Amino acid sequence: MYNAEPHSAIADARVAAVIARLQVTRPRPAAGGPRGNPAMSRDPNDYAEQGFSIHPEQGELIYLLCRGLRAKRVVEFATSVGMSTLYFAAAMRDNGGGTVIGSEIVPAKVQAAKRNLAEAGLADYADIREGDARQTLRDLGGPVDFILIDGWPGDKGPTLARR
């Protein structure tokens, strides 16, 4: 019989609980924020209480890709509240060790991401850097196995990730 309940490749109940909480509780801006409505503010600090995060299906793909690659060092440009970081960090842990190097420009989101990682038991697998990713990710300390570029829409162009 077909089961409509989604199944996760991540077996850790603590990680799954944090992901589920984030999925249910994070507020999203009306009209998709500045990506969905160019007339809205483009100042990322105006959205400090709102998450712009991947969906669980995307997180599952990230987790499986990093596991399959046996990734040890991954980078994410724009951490937000840490949804993608949770999937990356779980993969690093399940691969026997590694580090997620993330960057987030909004201080409140850096703190939220760190709290979420700690709650999931994954804080030791993440290095979240506060500030503009174009600066904080200049020195990654070595080769990278996987990168997620999900930048903020800038004033001059569709996204900081494309500059």
Phi and psi in radians as a Rosetta constraint file:
Dihedral C 1 N 2 CA 2 C 2 CIRCULARHARMONIC -1.249 0.35
Dihedral N 2 CA 2 C 2 N 3 CIRCULARHARMONIC 2.326 0.35
Dihedral C 2 N 3 CA 3 C 3 CIRCULARHARMONIC -1.877 0.35
Dihedral N 3 CA 3 C 3 N 4 CIRCULARHARMONIC 2.077 0.35
Dihedral C 3 N 4 CA 4 C 4 CIRCULARHARMONIC -1.363 0.35
Dihedral N 4 CA 4 C 4 N 5 CIRCULARHARMONIC -0.182 0.35
Dihedral C 4 N 5 CA 5 C 5 CIRCULARHARMONIC -1.204 0.35
Dihedral N 5 CA 5 C 5 N 6 CIRCULARHARMONIC 2.308 0.35
Dihedral C 5 N 6 CA 6 C 6 CIRCULARHARMONIC -1.229 0.35
Dihedral N 6 CA 6 C 6 N 7 CIRCULARHARMONIC 2.536 0.35
Dihedral C 6 N 7 CA 7 C 7 CIRCULARHARMONIC -1.981 0.35
Dihedral N 7 CA 7 C 7 N 8 CIRCULARHARMONIC 2.474 0.35
Dihedral C 7 N 8 CA 8 C 8 CIRCULARHARMONIC -1.924 0.35
Dihedral N 8 CA 8 C 8 N 9 CIRCULARHARMONIC 2.536 0.35
Dihedral C 8 N 9 CA 9 C 9 CIRCULARHARMONIC -1.285 0.35
Dihedral N 9 CA 9 C 9 N 10 CIRCULARHARMONIC -0.298 0.35
Dihedral C 9 N 10 CA 10 C 10 CIRCULARHARMONIC -1.534 0.35
Dihedral N 10 CA 10 C 10 N 11 CIRCULARHARMONIC 2.026 0.35
Dihedral C 10 N 11 CA 11 C 11 CIRCULARHARMONIC -1.524 0.35
Dihedral N 11 CA 11 C 11 N 12 CIRCULARHARMONIC -0.234 0.35
Dihedral C 11 N 12 CA 12 C 12 CIRCULARHARMONIC -1.273 0.35
Dihedral N 12 CA 12 C 12 N 13 CIRCULARHARMONIC 2.027 0.35
Dihedral C 12 N 13 CA 13 C 13 CIRCULARHARMONIC -1.119 0.35
Dihedral N 13 CA 13 C 13 N 14 CIRCULARHARMONIC -0.583 0.35
Dihedral C 13 N 14 CA 14 C 14 CIRCULARHARMONIC -1.118 0.35
Dihedral N 14 CA 14 C 14 N 15 CIRCULARHARMONIC -0.774 0.35
Dihedral C 14 N 15 CA 15 C 15 CIRCULARHARMONIC -1.125 0.35
Dihedral N 15 CA 15 C 15 N 16 CIRCULARHARMONIC -0.815 0.35
Dihedral C 15 N 16 CA 16 C 16 CIRCULARHARMONIC -1.047 0.35
Dihedral N 16 CA 16 C 16 N 17 CIRCULARHARMONIC -0.666 0.35
Dihedral C 16 N 17 CA 17 C 17 CIRCULARHARMONIC -1.152 0.35
Dihedral N 17 CA 17 C 17 N 18 CIRCULARHARMONIC -0.709 0.35
Dihedral C 17 N 18 CA 18 C 18 CIRCULARHARMONIC -1.185 0.35
Dihedral N 18 CA 18 C 18 N 19 CIRCULARHARMONIC -0.756 0.35
Dihedral C 18 N 19 CA 19 C 19 CIRCULARHARMONIC -1.047 0.35
Dihedral N 19 CA 19 C 19 N 20 CIRCULARHARMONIC -0.789 0.35
Dihedral C 19 N 20 CA 20 C 20 CIRCULARHARMONIC -1.091 0.35
Dihedral N 20 CA 20 C 20 N 21 CIRCULARHARMONIC -0.743 0.35
Dihedral C 20 N 21 CA 21 C 21 CIRCULARHARMONIC -1.082 0.35
Dihedral N 21 CA 21 C 21 N 22 CIRCULARHARMONIC -0.782 0.35
Dihedral C 21 N 22 CA 22 C 22 CIRCULARHARMONIC -1.097 0.35
Dihedral N 22 CA 22 C 22 N 23 CIRCULARHARMONIC -0.690 0.35
Dihedral C 22 N 23 CA 23 C 23 CIRCULARHARMONIC -1.122 0.35
Dihedral N 23 CA 23 C 23 N 24 CIRCULARHARMONIC -0.633 0.35
Dihedral C 23 N 24 CA 24 C 24 CIRCULARHARMONIC -1.496 0.35
Dihedral N 24 CA 24 C 24 N 25 CIRCULARHARMONIC -0.655 0.35
Dihedral C 24 N 25 CA 25 C 25 CIRCULARHARMONIC -1.733 0.35
Dihedral N 25 CA 25 C 25 N 26 CIRCULARHARMONIC -0.307 0.35
Dihedral C 25 N 26 CA 26 C 26 CIRCULARHARMONIC -1.293 0.35
Dihedral N 26 CA 26 C 26 N 27 CIRCULARHARMONIC 2.255 0.35
Dihedral C 26 N 27 CA 27 C 27 CIRCULARHARMONIC -1.327 0.35
Dihedral N 27 CA 27 C 27 N 28 CIRCULARHARMONIC 2.539 0.35
Dihedral C 27 N 28 CA 28 C 28 CIRCULARHARMONIC -2.067 0.35
Dihedral N 28 CA 28 C 28 N 29 CIRCULARHARMONIC 2.523 0.35
Dihedral C 28 N 29 CA 29 C 29 CIRCULARHARMONIC -1.214 0.35
Dihedral N 29 CA 29 C 29 N 30 CIRCULARHARMONIC 2.606 0.35
Dihedral C 29 N 30 CA 30 C 30 CIRCULARHARMONIC -1.073 0.35
Dihedral N 30 CA 30 C 30 N 31 CIRCULARHARMONIC 2.554 0.35
Dihedral C 30 N 31 CA 31 C 31 CIRCULARHARMONIC 1.018 0.35
Dihedral N 31 CA 31 C 31 N 32 CIRCULARHARMONIC 0.384 0.35
Dihedral C 31 N 32 CA 32 C 32 CIRCULARHARMONIC 1.373 0.35
Dihedral N 32 CA 32 C 32 N 33 CIRCULARHARMONIC 0.165 0.35
Dihedral C 32 N 33 CA 33 C 33 CIRCULARHARMONIC 1.250 0.35
Dihedral N 33 CA 33 C 33 N 34 CIRCULARHARMONIC -2.772 0.35
Dihedral C 33 N 34 CA 34 C 34 CIRCULARHARMONIC -1.164 0.35
Dihedral N 34 CA 34 C 34 N 35 CIRCULARHARMONIC -0.359 0.35
Dihedral C 34 N 35 CA 35 C 35 CIRCULARHARMONIC -1.258 0.35
Dihedral N 35 CA 35 C 35 N 36 CIRCULARHARMONIC -0.659 0.35
Dihedral C 35 N 36 CA 36 C 36 CIRCULARHARMONIC -1.531 0.35
Dihedral N 36 CA 36 C 36 N 37 CIRCULARHARMONIC -0.364 0.35
Dihedral C 36 N 37 CA 37 C 37 CIRCULARHARMONIC -2.494 0.35
Dihedral N 37 CA 37 C 37 N 38 CIRCULARHARMONIC 1.652 0.35
Dihedral C 37 N 38 CA 38 C 38 CIRCULARHARMONIC -1.022 0.35
Dihedral N 38 CA 38 C 38 N 39 CIRCULARHARMONIC -0.285 0.35
Dihedral C 38 N 39 CA 39 C 39 CIRCULARHARMONIC -1.346 0.35
Dihedral N 39 CA 39 C 39 N 40 CIRCULARHARMONIC -0.250 0.35
Dihedral C 39 N 40 CA 40 C 40 CIRCULARHARMONIC -1.313 0.35
Dihedral N 40 CA 40 C 40 N 41 CIRCULARHARMONIC 2.807 0.35
Dihedral C 40 N 41 CA 41 C 41 CIRCULARHARMONIC -0.967 0.35
Dihedral N 41 CA 41 C 41 N 42 CIRCULARHARMONIC 2.492 0.35
Dihedral C 41 N 42 CA 42 C 42 CIRCULARHARMONIC -1.841 0.35
Dihedral N 42 CA 42 C 42 N 43 CIRCULARHARMONIC 0.167 0.35
Dihedral C 42 N 43 CA 43 C 43 CIRCULARHARMONIC -1.446 0.35
Dihedral N 43 CA 43 C 43 N 44 CIRCULARHARMONIC 1.986 0.35
Dihedral C 43 N 44 CA 44 C 44 CIRCULARHARMONIC -1.045 0.35
Dihedral N 44 CA 44 C 44 N 45 CIRCULARHARMONIC -0.462 0.35
Dihedral C 44 N 45 CA 45 C 45 CIRCULARHARMONIC -1.176 0.35
Dihedral N 45 CA 45 C 45 N 46 CIRCULARHARMONIC -0.374 0.35
Dihedral C 45 N 46 CA 46 C 46 CIRCULARHARMONIC -1.220 0.35
Dihedral N 46 CA 46 C 46 N 47 CIRCULARHARMONIC -0.197 0.35
Dihedral C 46 N 47 CA 47 C 47 CIRCULARHARMONIC -2.081 0.35
Dihedral N 47 CA 47 C 47 N 48 CIRCULARHARMONIC 0.494 0.35
Dihedral C 47 N 48 CA 48 C 48 CIRCULARHARMONIC -1.045 0.35
Dihedral N 48 CA 48 C 48 N 49 CIRCULARHARMONIC -0.500 0.35
Dihedral C 48 N 49 CA 49 C 49 CIRCULARHARMONIC -1.621 0.35
Dihedral N 49 CA 49 C 49 N 50 CIRCULARHARMONIC 0.035 0.35
Dihedral C 49 N 50 CA 50 C 50 CIRCULARHARMONIC -2.101 0.35
Dihedral N 50 CA 50 C 50 N 51 CIRCULARHARMONIC 2.447 0.35
Dihedral C 50 N 51 CA 51 C 51 CIRCULARHARMONIC -1.665 0.35
Dihedral N 51 CA 51 C 51 N 52 CIRCULARHARMONIC 2.376 0.35
Dihedral C 51 N 52 CA 52 C 52 CIRCULARHARMONIC -2.014 0.35
Dihedral N 52 CA 52 C 52 N 53 CIRCULARHARMONIC 1.508 0.35
Dihedral C 52 N 53 CA 53 C 53 CIRCULARHARMONIC -2.155 0.35
Dihedral N 53 CA 53 C 53 N 54 CIRCULARHARMONIC 2.835 0.35
Dihedral C 53 N 54 CA 54 C 54 CIRCULARHARMONIC -1.154 0.35
Dihedral N 54 CA 54 C 54 N 55 CIRCULARHARMONIC 2.843 0.35
Dihedral C 54 N 55 CA 55 C 55 CIRCULARHARMONIC -1.556 0.35
Dihedral N 55 CA 55 C 55 N 56 CIRCULARHARMONIC 2.728 0.35
Dihedral C 55 N 56 CA 56 C 56 CIRCULARHARMONIC -0.946 0.35
Dihedral N 56 CA 56 C 56 N 57 CIRCULARHARMONIC -0.620 0.35
Dihedral C 56 N 57 CA 57 C 57 CIRCULARHARMONIC -1.100 0.35
Dihedral N 57 CA 57 C 57 N 58 CIRCULARHARMONIC -0.665 0.35
Dihedral C 57 N 58 CA 58 C 58 CIRCULARHARMONIC -1.196 0.35
Dihedral N 58 CA 58 C 58 N 59 CIRCULARHARMONIC -0.679 0.35
Dihedral C 58 N 59 CA 59 C 59 CIRCULARHARMONIC -1.102 0.35
Dihedral N 59 CA 59 C 59 N 60 CIRCULARHARMONIC -0.716 0.35
Dihedral C 59 N 60 CA 60 C 60 CIRCULARHARMONIC -1.047 0.35
Dihedral N 60 CA 60 C 60 N 61 CIRCULARHARMONIC -0.727 0.35
Dihedral C 60 N 61 CA 61 C 61 CIRCULARHARMONIC -1.108 0.35
Dihedral N 61 CA 61 C 61 N 62 CIRCULARHARMONIC -0.789 0.35
Dihedral C 61 N 62 CA 62 C 62 CIRCULARHARMONIC -1.002 0.35
Dihedral N 62 CA 62 C 62 N 63 CIRCULARHARMONIC -0.836 0.35
Dihedral C 62 N 63 CA 63 C 63 CIRCULARHARMONIC -1.023 0.35
Dihedral N 63 CA 63 C 63 N 64 CIRCULARHARMONIC -0.867 0.35
Dihedral C 63 N 64 CA 64 C 64 CIRCULARHARMONIC -1.152 0.35
Dihedral N 64 CA 64 C 64 N 65 CIRCULARHARMONIC -0.692 0.35
Dihedral C 64 N 65 CA 65 C 65 CIRCULARHARMONIC -1.096 0.35
Dihedral N 65 CA 65 C 65 N 66 CIRCULARHARMONIC -0.796 0.35
Dihedral C 65 N 66 CA 66 C 66 CIRCULARHARMONIC -1.170 0.35
Dihedral N 66 CA 66 C 66 N 67 CIRCULARHARMONIC -0.615 0.35
Dihedral C 66 N 67 CA 67 C 67 CIRCULARHARMONIC -1.162 0.35
Dihedral N 67 CA 67 C 67 N 68 CIRCULARHARMONIC -0.808 0.35
Dihedral C 67 N 68 CA 68 C 68 CIRCULARHARMONIC -1.101 0.35
Dihedral N 68 CA 68 C 68 N 69 CIRCULARHARMONIC -0.624 0.35
Dihedral C 68 N 69 CA 69 C 69 CIRCULARHARMONIC -1.361 0.35
Dihedral N 69 CA 69 C 69 N 70 CIRCULARHARMONIC -0.200 0.35
Dihedral C 69 N 70 CA 70 C 70 CIRCULARHARMONIC 0.968 0.35
Dihedral N 70 CA 70 C 70 N 71 CIRCULARHARMONIC 0.724 0.35
Dihedral C 70 N 71 CA 71 C 71 CIRCULARHARMONIC -1.049 0.35
Dihedral N 71 CA 71 C 71 N 72 CIRCULARHARMONIC 2.479 0.35
Dihedral C 71 N 72 CA 72 C 72 CIRCULARHARMONIC -2.083 0.35
Dihedral N 72 CA 72 C 72 N 73 CIRCULARHARMONIC -0.421 0.35
Dihedral C 72 N 73 CA 73 C 73 CIRCULARHARMONIC -2.379 0.35
Dihedral N 73 CA 73 C 73 N 74 CIRCULARHARMONIC 2.056 0.35
Dihedral C 73 N 74 CA 74 C 74 CIRCULARHARMONIC -2.218 0.35
Dihedral N 74 CA 74 C 74 N 75 CIRCULARHARMONIC 2.735 0.35
Dihedral C 74 N 75 CA 75 C 75 CIRCULARHARMONIC -2.275 0.35
Dihedral N 75 CA 75 C 75 N 76 CIRCULARHARMONIC 2.474 0.35
Dihedral C 75 N 76 CA 76 C 76 CIRCULARHARMONIC -2.272 0.35
Dihedral N 76 CA 76 C 76 N 77 CIRCULARHARMONIC 2.236 0.35
Dihedral C 76 N 77 CA 77 C 77 CIRCULARHARMONIC -1.639 0.35
Dihedral N 77 CA 77 C 77 N 78 CIRCULARHARMONIC 1.821 0.35
Dihedral C 77 N 78 CA 78 C 78 CIRCULARHARMONIC 1.638 0.35
Dihedral N 78 CA 78 C 78 N 79 CIRCULARHARMONIC 1.531 0.35
Dihedral C 78 N 79 CA 79 C 79 CIRCULARHARMONIC -1.344 0.35
Dihedral N 79 CA 79 C 79 N 80 CIRCULARHARMONIC -0.566 0.35
Dihedral C 79 N 80 CA 80 C 80 CIRCULARHARMONIC 0.957 0.35
Dihedral N 80 CA 80 C 80 N 81 CIRCULARHARMONIC -2.264 0.35
Dihedral C 80 N 81 CA 81 C 81 CIRCULARHARMONIC -1.588 0.35
Dihedral N 81 CA 81 C 81 N 82 CIRCULARHARMONIC 0.061 0.35
Dihedral C 81 N 82 CA 82 C 82 CIRCULARHARMONIC 1.715 0.35
Dihedral N 82 CA 82 C 82 N 83 CIRCULARHARMONIC 0.264 0.35
Dihedral C 82 N 83 CA 83 C 83 CIRCULARHARMONIC -1.032 0.35
Dihedral N 83 CA 83 C 83 N 84 CIRCULARHARMONIC -0.945 0.35
Dihedral C 83 N 84 CA 84 C 84 CIRCULARHARMONIC -1.144 0.35
Dihedral N 84 CA 84 C 84 N 85 CIRCULARHARMONIC -0.567 0.35
Dihedral C 84 N 85 CA 85 C 85 CIRCULARHARMONIC -1.061 0.35
Dihedral N 85 CA 85 C 85 N 86 CIRCULARHARMONIC -0.650 0.35
Dihedral C 85 N 86 CA 86 C 86 CIRCULARHARMONIC -1.068 0.35
Dihedral N 86 CA 86 C 86 N 87 CIRCULARHARMONIC -0.774 0.35
Dihedral C 86 N 87 CA 87 C 87 CIRCULARHARMONIC -1.159 0.35
Dihedral N 87 CA 87 C 87 N 88 CIRCULARHARMONIC -0.774 0.35
Dihedral C 87 N 88 CA 88 C 88 CIRCULARHARMONIC -1.064 0.35
Dihedral N 88 CA 88 C 88 N 89 CIRCULARHARMONIC -0.854 0.35
Dihedral C 88 N 89 CA 89 C 89 CIRCULARHARMONIC -1.120 0.35
Dihedral N 89 CA 89 C 89 N 90 CIRCULARHARMONIC -0.661 0.35
Dihedral C 89 N 90 CA 90 C 90 CIRCULARHARMONIC -1.091 0.35
Dihedral N 90 CA 90 C 90 N 91 CIRCULARHARMONIC -0.693 0.35
Dihedral C 90 N 91 CA 91 C 91 CIRCULARHARMONIC -1.150 0.35
Dihedral N 91 CA 91 C 91 N 92 CIRCULARHARMONIC -0.717 0.35
Dihedral C 91 N 92 CA 92 C 92 CIRCULARHARMONIC -1.082 0.35
Dihedral N 92 CA 92 C 92 N 93 CIRCULARHARMONIC -0.807 0.35
Dihedral C 92 N 93 CA 93 C 93 CIRCULARHARMONIC -1.060 0.35
Dihedral N 93 CA 93 C 93 N 94 CIRCULARHARMONIC -0.819 0.35
Dihedral C 93 N 94 CA 94 C 94 CIRCULARHARMONIC -1.257 0.35
Dihedral N 94 CA 94 C 94 N 95 CIRCULARHARMONIC -0.302 0.35
Dihedral C 94 N 95 CA 95 C 95 CIRCULARHARMONIC -1.495 0.35
Dihedral N 95 CA 95 C 95 N 96 CIRCULARHARMONIC 0.022 0.35
Dihedral C 95 N 96 CA 96 C 96 CIRCULARHARMONIC 1.670 0.35
Dihedral N 96 CA 96 C 96 N 97 CIRCULARHARMONIC 0.133 0.35
Dihedral C 96 N 97 CA 97 C 97 CIRCULARHARMONIC 2.319 0.35
Dihedral N 97 CA 97 C 97 N 98 CIRCULARHARMONIC 2.740 0.35
Dihedral C 97 N 98 CA 98 C 98 CIRCULARHARMONIC 2.682 0.35
Dihedral N 98 CA 98 C 98 N 99 CIRCULARHARMONIC -3.089 0.35
Dihedral C 98 N 99 CA 99 C 99 CIRCULARHARMONIC -2.447 0.35
Dihedral N 99 CA 99 C 99 N 100 CIRCULARHARMONIC 2.408 0.35
Dihedral C 99 N 100 CA 100 C 100 CIRCULARHARMONIC -1.722 0.35
Dihedral N 100 CA 100 C 100 N 101 CIRCULARHARMONIC 2.150 0.35
Dihedral C 100 N 101 CA 101 C 101 CIRCULARHARMONIC -1.833 0.35
Dihedral N 101 CA 101 C 101 N 102 CIRCULARHARMONIC 1.953 0.35
Dihedral C 101 N 102 CA 102 C 102 CIRCULARHARMONIC -2.030 0.35
Dihedral N 102 CA 102 C 102 N 103 CIRCULARHARMONIC 2.809 0.35
Dihedral C 102 N 103 CA 103 C 103 CIRCULARHARMONIC -2.415 0.35
Dihedral N 103 CA 103 C 103 N 104 CIRCULARHARMONIC 2.418 0.35
Dihedral C 103 N 104 CA 104 C 104 CIRCULARHARMONIC -2.512 0.35
Dihedral N 104 CA 104 C 104 N 105 CIRCULARHARMONIC 2.329 0.35
Dihedral C 104 N 105 CA 105 C 105 CIRCULARHARMONIC -1.476 0.35
Dihedral N 105 CA 105 C 105 N 106 CIRCULARHARMONIC -0.364 0.35
Dihedral C 105 N 106 CA 106 C 106 CIRCULARHARMONIC -1.692 0.35
Dihedral N 106 CA 106 C 106 N 107 CIRCULARHARMONIC 1.993 0.35
Dihedral C 106 N 107 CA 107 C 107 CIRCULARHARMONIC -0.948 0.35
Dihedral N 107 CA 107 C 107 N 108 CIRCULARHARMONIC -0.713 0.35
Dihedral C 107 N 108 CA 108 C 108 CIRCULARHARMONIC -1.095 0.35
Dihedral N 108 CA 108 C 108 N 109 CIRCULARHARMONIC -0.599 0.35
Dihedral C 108 N 109 CA 109 C 109 CIRCULARHARMONIC -1.290 0.35
Dihedral N 109 CA 109 C 109 N 110 CIRCULARHARMONIC -0.578 0.35
Dihedral C 109 N 110 CA 110 C 110 CIRCULARHARMONIC -1.038 0.35
Dihedral N 110 CA 110 C 110 N 111 CIRCULARHARMONIC -0.820 0.35
Dihedral C 110 N 111 CA 111 C 111 CIRCULARHARMONIC -1.120 0.35
Dihedral N 111 CA 111 C 111 N 112 CIRCULARHARMONIC -0.714 0.35
Dihedral C 111 N 112 CA 112 C 112 CIRCULARHARMONIC -1.098 0.35
Dihedral N 112 CA 112 C 112 N 113 CIRCULARHARMONIC -0.768 0.35
Dihedral C 112 N 113 CA 113 C 113 CIRCULARHARMONIC -1.068 0.35
Dihedral N 113 CA 113 C 113 N 114 CIRCULARHARMONIC -0.755 0.35
Dihedral C 113 N 114 CA 114 C 114 CIRCULARHARMONIC -1.130 0.35
Dihedral N 114 CA 114 C 114 N 115 CIRCULARHARMONIC -0.688 0.35
Dihedral C 114 N 115 CA 115 C 115 CIRCULARHARMONIC -1.111 0.35
Dihedral N 115 CA 115 C 115 N 116 CIRCULARHARMONIC -0.753 0.35
Dihedral C 115 N 116 CA 116 C 116 CIRCULARHARMONIC -1.117 0.35
Dihedral N 116 CA 116 C 116 N 117 CIRCULARHARMONIC -0.725 0.35
Dihedral C 116 N 117 CA 117 C 117 CIRCULARHARMONIC -1.110 0.35
Dihedral N 117 CA 117 C 117 N 118 CIRCULARHARMONIC -0.754 0.35
Dihedral C 117 N 118 CA 118 C 118 CIRCULARHARMONIC -1.107 0.35
Dihedral N 118 CA 118 C 118 N 119 CIRCULARHARMONIC -0.756 0.35
Dihedral C 118 N 119 CA 119 C 119 CIRCULARHARMONIC -1.070 0.35
Dihedral N 119 CA 119 C 119 N 120 CIRCULARHARMONIC -0.599 0.35
Dihedral C 119 N 120 CA 120 C 120 CIRCULARHARMONIC -1.461 0.35
Dihedral N 120 CA 120 C 120 N 121 CIRCULARHARMONIC -0.093 0.35
Dihedral C 120 N 121 CA 121 C 121 CIRCULARHARMONIC 1.346 0.35
Dihedral N 121 CA 121 C 121 N 122 CIRCULARHARMONIC 0.419 0.35
Dihedral C 121 N 122 CA 122 C 122 CIRCULARHARMONIC -2.052 0.35
Dihedral N 122 CA 122 C 122 N 123 CIRCULARHARMONIC 0.154 0.35
Dihedral C 122 N 123 CA 123 C 123 CIRCULARHARMONIC -1.012 0.35
Dihedral N 123 CA 123 C 123 N 124 CIRCULARHARMONIC -0.556 0.35
Dihedral C 123 N 124 CA 124 C 124 CIRCULARHARMONIC -1.215 0.35
Dihedral N 124 CA 124 C 124 N 125 CIRCULARHARMONIC -0.176 0.35
Dihedral C 124 N 125 CA 125 C 125 CIRCULARHARMONIC -1.852 0.35
Dihedral N 125 CA 125 C 125 N 126 CIRCULARHARMONIC 0.178 0.35
Dihedral C 125 N 126 CA 126 C 126 CIRCULARHARMONIC -2.351 0.35
Dihedral N 126 CA 126 C 126 N 127 CIRCULARHARMONIC 2.464 0.35
Dihedral C 126 N 127 CA 127 C 127 CIRCULARHARMONIC -2.146 0.35
Dihedral N 127 CA 127 C 127 N 128 CIRCULARHARMONIC 1.685 0.35
Dihedral C 127 N 128 CA 128 C 128 CIRCULARHARMONIC -1.654 0.35
Dihedral N 128 CA 128 C 128 N 129 CIRCULARHARMONIC 2.116 0.35
Dihedral C 128 N 129 CA 129 C 129 CIRCULARHARMONIC -1.821 0.35
Dihedral N 129 CA 129 C 129 N 130 CIRCULARHARMONIC 2.275 0.35
Dihedral C 129 N 130 CA 130 C 130 CIRCULARHARMONIC -1.566 0.35
Dihedral N 130 CA 130 C 130 N 131 CIRCULARHARMONIC 2.237 0.35
Dihedral C 130 N 131 CA 131 C 131 CIRCULARHARMONIC 2.364 0.35
Dihedral N 131 CA 131 C 131 N 132 CIRCULARHARMONIC -3.022 0.35
Dihedral C 131 N 132 CA 132 C 132 CIRCULARHARMONIC -1.218 0.35
Dihedral N 132 CA 132 C 132 N 133 CIRCULARHARMONIC 2.123 0.35
Dihedral C 132 N 133 CA 133 C 133 CIRCULARHARMONIC -1.011 0.35
Dihedral N 133 CA 133 C 133 N 134 CIRCULARHARMONIC -0.486 0.35
Dihedral C 133 N 134 CA 134 C 134 CIRCULARHARMONIC -1.144 0.35
Dihedral N 134 CA 134 C 134 N 135 CIRCULARHARMONIC -0.314 0.35
Dihedral C 134 N 135 CA 135 C 135 CIRCULARHARMONIC -1.800 0.35
Dihedral N 135 CA 135 C 135 N 136 CIRCULARHARMONIC -0.853 0.35
Dihedral C 135 N 136 CA 136 C 136 CIRCULARHARMONIC -1.207 0.35
Dihedral N 136 CA 136 C 136 N 137 CIRCULARHARMONIC -0.358 0.35
Dihedral C 136 N 137 CA 137 C 137 CIRCULARHARMONIC -1.813 0.35
Dihedral N 137 CA 137 C 137 N 138 CIRCULARHARMONIC 0.238 0.35
Dihedral C 137 N 138 CA 138 C 138 CIRCULARHARMONIC -1.116 0.35
Dihedral N 138 CA 138 C 138 N 139 CIRCULARHARMONIC -0.677 0.35
Dihedral C 138 N 139 CA 139 C 139 CIRCULARHARMONIC -2.019 0.35
Dihedral N 139 CA 139 C 139 N 140 CIRCULARHARMONIC 1.885 0.35
Dihedral C 139 N 140 CA 140 C 140 CIRCULARHARMONIC -1.718 0.35
Dihedral N 140 CA 140 C 140 N 141 CIRCULARHARMONIC -0.055 0.35
Dihedral C 140 N 141 CA 141 C 141 CIRCULARHARMONIC 1.279 0.35
Dihedral N 141 CA 141 C 141 N 142 CIRCULARHARMONIC 0.223 0.35
Dihedral C 141 N 142 CA 142 C 142 CIRCULARHARMONIC 2.621 0.35
Dihedral N 142 CA 142 C 142 N 143 CIRCULARHARMONIC -3.060 0.35
Dihedral C 142 N 143 CA 143 C 143 CIRCULARHARMONIC -1.170 0.35
Dihedral N 143 CA 143 C 143 N 144 CIRCULARHARMONIC 2.709 0.35
Dihedral C 143 N 144 CA 144 C 144 CIRCULARHARMONIC -2.125 0.35
Dihedral N 144 CA 144 C 144 N 145 CIRCULARHARMONIC 2.417 0.35
Dihedral C 144 N 145 CA 145 C 145 CIRCULARHARMONIC -1.569 0.35
Dihedral N 145 CA 145 C 145 N 146 CIRCULARHARMONIC -0.471 0.35
Dihedral C 145 N 146 CA 146 C 146 CIRCULARHARMONIC -2.739 0.35
Dihedral N 146 CA 146 C 146 N 147 CIRCULARHARMONIC 2.521 0.35
Dihedral C 146 N 147 CA 147 C 147 CIRCULARHARMONIC -2.449 0.35
Dihedral N 147 CA 147 C 147 N 148 CIRCULARHARMONIC 2.460 0.35
Dihedral C 147 N 148 CA 148 C 148 CIRCULARHARMONIC -2.009 0.35
Dihedral N 148 CA 148 C 148 N 149 CIRCULARHARMONIC 2.075 0.35
Dihedral C 148 N 149 CA 149 C 149 CIRCULARHARMONIC -1.894 0.35
Dihedral N 149 CA 149 C 149 N 150 CIRCULARHARMONIC 1.936 0.35
Dihedral C 149 N 150 CA 150 C 150 CIRCULARHARMONIC -2.452 0.35
Dihedral N 150 CA 150 C 150 N 151 CIRCULARHARMONIC 1.161 0.35
Dihedral C 150 N 151 CA 151 C 151 CIRCULARHARMONIC -1.421 0.35
Dihedral N 151 CA 151 C 151 N 152 CIRCULARHARMONIC 3.013 0.35
Dihedral C 151 N 152 CA 152 C 152 CIRCULARHARMONIC -1.463 0.35
Dihedral N 152 CA 152 C 152 N 153 CIRCULARHARMONIC 2.492 0.35
Dihedral C 152 N 153 CA 153 C 153 CIRCULARHARMONIC -1.145 0.35
Dihedral N 153 CA 153 C 153 N 154 CIRCULARHARMONIC 2.069 0.35
Dihedral C 153 N 154 CA 154 C 154 CIRCULARHARMONIC -1.480 0.35
Dihedral N 154 CA 154 C 154 N 155 CIRCULARHARMONIC 3.025 0.35
Dihedral C 154 N 155 CA 155 C 155 CIRCULARHARMONIC -1.211 0.35
Dihedral N 155 CA 155 C 155 N 156 CIRCULARHARMONIC -0.544 0.35
Dihedral C 155 N 156 CA 156 C 156 CIRCULARHARMONIC -2.075 0.35
Dihedral N 156 CA 156 C 156 N 157 CIRCULARHARMONIC 1.301 0.35
Dihedral C 156 N 157 CA 157 C 157 CIRCULARHARMONIC 2.295 0.35
Dihedral N 157 CA 157 C 157 N 158 CIRCULARHARMONIC 2.932 0.35
Dihedral C 157 N 158 CA 158 C 158 CIRCULARHARMONIC -1.268 0.35
Dihedral N 158 CA 158 C 158 N 159 CIRCULARHARMONIC -0.492 0.35
Dihedral C 158 N 159 CA 159 C 159 CIRCULARHARMONIC -2.830 0.35
Dihedral N 159 CA 159 C 159 N 160 CIRCULARHARMONIC 2.578 0.35
Dihedral C 159 N 160 CA 160 C 160 CIRCULARHARMONIC -1.103 0.35
Dihedral N 160 CA 160 C 160 N 161 CIRCULARHARMONIC -0.479 0.35
Dihedral C 160 N 161 CA 161 C 161 CIRCULARHARMONIC -1.138 0.35
Dihedral N 161 CA 161 C 161 N 162 CIRCULARHARMONIC -0.338 0.35
Dihedral C 161 N 162 CA 162 C 162 CIRCULARHARMONIC -1.738 0.35
Dihedral N 162 CA 162 C 162 N 163 CIRCULARHARMONIC 0.088 0.35
